[in-house]
């Protein structure tokens, strides 16, 4: 079966398209992770995403906050952070606001990495998006941003179900 066969199969109804969109998000995420993991030097895509957030943040974020932003657990952030610390990209220290929480601080190696090593891979991102017009990119950005509202909706539904079971 080819990808175009799947697209045709799932293009009939809104419900079918919803299933196809869900599957596409999962498959696209896997494909991007595989591609970038095999091409980005020194770090995995997940480690890179963590470094990007830490680098862009104006404040020091805890493992829990970073997990929330990346959509994973505090334990997953700890594993990523431990690997990045061993590679010299970050330091891990106690939060200045909560002595029980740990934060990540980027080292000088992070800025050097983004300015030098990763620069060529930023160029490759052009290939990912060159099939879109500027208007399509604007629309895709808006729709993907709106997807977060749907994810919040789903999380609230699951939380409500979980809370009802605990009563």
Secondary structure, 3 states (H helix, E strand, C coil): CCHHHHHHHCCCCHHHHHHHHHHHHHHHHHHHHHHHHHHCCCCCHHHHHHHHHHHHCCCCCEHHHHHHHHCCCHHHHHHHHHHHHHCCCEEEEECCCCCCCEEEEECHHHHHHHHHHCHHHHHHHHHHHCCCCHHHHHHHHHHHHHHHHHHHHHHHHHHHHHHHHCC
